[in-house]
Amino acid sequence: MKQITPPFTEETAREKVKLAQDAWNTRDPEIVALAYTEDSQWRNRHEFFTGRAAIKSFLKEKWNKELHYRLMKELWAFTDNRISVRFEYEWQDVETGIWYRTHGNEHWEFDAHGLMRRRDMSANDIQILERQRKYRD
């Protein structure tokens, strides 16, 4: 994966967001985890954990539950080594077959090598009908 390092400009922040979106849309925990430091700290809704192994485990579980996952990320703001994004993603619950759209925000902090050392995520899910989907595989 291409490494974009701080300090960020608007152009490099947008590129960093696009790379993250593309990686997450692979639904491959091994690929996604490469963007994070070995000791990366995460808050994902109500869960807190640290490190690449925990990230991979979390993502494997997530994508075993969230079928047809498709994500859109959009740059919200940036500073020297931080980026904030808004996002939406859609998914189908494996157990119920119900479709959801998740809306949220993430705040990212990067080390000097361009790896994310901190990710703080908040989100809400809304139930949608399949025909209301905006993001498709």
Secondary structure as UniProt FT lines:
FT   HELIX           10..24
FT   TURN            25..27
FT   HELIX           29..33
FT   TURN            34..35
FT   STRAND          36..44
FT   TURN            45..46
FT   STRAND          47..50
FT   HELIX           52..65
FT   STRAND          66..78
FT   STRAND          82..93
FT   TURN            94..96
FT   STRAND          99..110
FT   TURN            112..113
FT   STRAND          116..128
FT   HELIX           130..132
//
